[in-house]
Amino acid sequence: MLDYGDNNLNYTDKRGCMMRVAAINDLSGLGKCSLVADISVFSAMGIGTCAVPTAVLSAQTGFSSYYCKDLTGIIPEYKANYEKQKAAFDGIITGFMLNEAQAKSALEFIKAFKTENTHVLVDPVLGDDGERYMNFSDSLLNAIKEMVKEADIITPNITELCLLADVDPGEYHKYSGEKLIDYVLKVSDDIRGKSKQMIAVTGIPVSEEGEVGNLVISDGEHGFIKSRTNGVHYSGTGDLFAAIIMGGILNGMTILDAAKLAGDFIRASAEDAAKDGTLGIEGVAFEKNLGMLIR
């Protein structure tokens, strides 16, 4: 953990090494998301990234066309090689999974390298806005449910939370205000793999004026963080949010404080993207704001 005493930062773990996170995610060319987001955030927060690519894409899947190279087969190869090298990770974070086979391989990677000192964050990328993503399948959902059981932290949006709980992903539209918060709390309790598992549910609609919220649940307590949006759906914000949560926790922050930092960072980056006229599929202008993450 970081030592903030006398303002002398010590970016090392208990082994005396620089902290390192294994990031199991895709690498996209156009669109600032996935591994591009992970590596940028962790670097700013003083953490090394060990990239385990699940796929290489010319552009993220929100673009009208893209080339995608499935790299499912390399995940077991990475795992076997790292086991030979006796590699150790302070954190493991997972993102977009193309299919059931990838999710199962990611689960085996987690089981191989998770220790009592390893933080595991699973971002269950399954859908958004009440709709399932194009690669969704029941078999992928079931595999990600098994990953969720191994996680210390999960960061679903509200649609993904519903999918994990086997309820209609658009059912939350029936609720608003405190009833919506109560609904999210109930659904979250239904999917928690263990009592100490932390959950940060993103993209909860607050008002018609463009406010959204993130609900953070930890050890029986919860906090709700509101944020204004400009109405544009930017790709990659979920990846940025998850990475900042992981980086914050490794740096000794509470999940609530890490979620507040993530919200401020994403809001500032979205505002800059709007000023630049950046399209939503291209992602937010996070590069301009990485200084916010440096402690």
VENLIN-V416727 format. One record per residue. RES is the residue in one small letter. NEAR is the number of other ideal C-beta (glycine too) atoms within 12 Angstrom. Layout:
# VENLIN-V416727
res:near
RES:NEAR
RES:NEAR
This chain:
# VENLIN-V416727
res:near
m:25
l:26
d:17
y:15
g:10
d:7
n:9
n:11
l:20
n:21
y:28
t:21
d:28
k:16
r:16
g:10
c:16
m:24
m:36
r:33
v:44
a:40
a:43
i:51
n:47
d:43
l:34
s:36
g:23
l:26
g:32
k:40
c:42
s:47
l:39
v:37
a:48
d:49
i:31
s:36
v:48
f:43
s:27
a:30
m:41
g:31
i:41
g:27
t:37
c:32
a:30
v:42
p:35
t:39
a:35
v:26
l:31
s:19
a:27
q:40
t:28
g:28
f:22
s:11
s:13
y:22
y:16
c:26
k:19
d:22
l:30
t:28
g:19
i:26
i:36
p:23
e:18
y:31
k:29
a:18
n:17
y:25
e:17
k:11
q:13
k:11
a:26
a:27
f:40
d:41
g:44
i:46
i:53
t:48
g:47
f:50
m:42
l:37
n:29
e:24
a:25
q:37
a:39
k:29
s:33
a:51
l:33
e:29
f:39
i:36
k:21
a:30
f:33
k:28
t:20
e:9
n:20
t:33
h:42
v:43
l:50
v:47
d:49
p:48
v:47
l:40
g:31
d:30
d:19
g:24
e:20
r:23
y:29
m:18
n:26
f:28
s:22
d:15
s:18
l:32
l:32
n:23
a:33
i:43
k:31
e:27
m:43
v:40
k:24
e:31
a:41
d:38
i:45
i:46
t:48
p:45
n:40
i:45
t:35
e:45
l:44
c:38
l:36
l:40
a:32
d:16
v:23
d:20
p:29
g:19
e:21
y:35
h:19
k:14
y:22
s:19
g:16
e:15
k:14
l:28
i:29
d:19
y:29
v:42
l:30
k:24
v:33
s:36
d:22
d:19
i:33
r:30
g:26
k:18
s:13
k:17
q:28
m:40
i:49
a:51
v:48
t:40
g:37
i:40
p:34
v:26
s:16
e:10
e:12
g:18
e:23
v:33
g:33
n:45
l:41
v:39
i:34
s:28
d:18
g:14
e:16
h:27
g:26
f:29
i:33
k:23
s:31
r:21
t:32
n:24
g:15
v:22
h:25
y:38
s:37
g:44
t:43
g:45
d:45
l:50
f:50
a:53
a:49
i:48
i:52
m:52
g:51
g:43
i:39
l:42
n:36
g:24
m:28
t:21
i:41
l:27
d:24
a:39
a:41
k:28
l:38
a:43
g:38
d:26
f:39
i:45
r:33
a:29
s:40
a:38
e:24
d:24
a:32
a:22
k:14
d:18
g:11
t:27
l:23
g:25
i:25
e:30
g:38
v:43
a:29
f:40
e:26
k:21
n:27
l:28
g:15
m:27
l:34
i:21
r:26
